[in-house]
Amino acid sequence: MYRALSTGTQRGSSLRRLLSTLVIAEHDTQQVTPITLSAITAAKRLGGDVSCLVAGTDCSKVGAKG
């Protein structure tokens, strides 16, 4: 009985993990591209948490616009 409850809890945790999205931003060191904004909008429509990764050299302006 305990094992069955434990398995159900693990499945619930796995499903919650699937309710998050990572968008990797494309940018020109000043602003994100329109396609990145579209990807963020689509991720929001899916529901769950949305994170955006901004990486590169001299891209602090892009990340600060959040």
ABEGO torsion letter per residue (X at the ends): XAAAAAAAAAAAAAAAAAABBBBBBBBAGABBBAAAAAAAAAAAAAEEBBBBBBBEBGAAAAAAAX
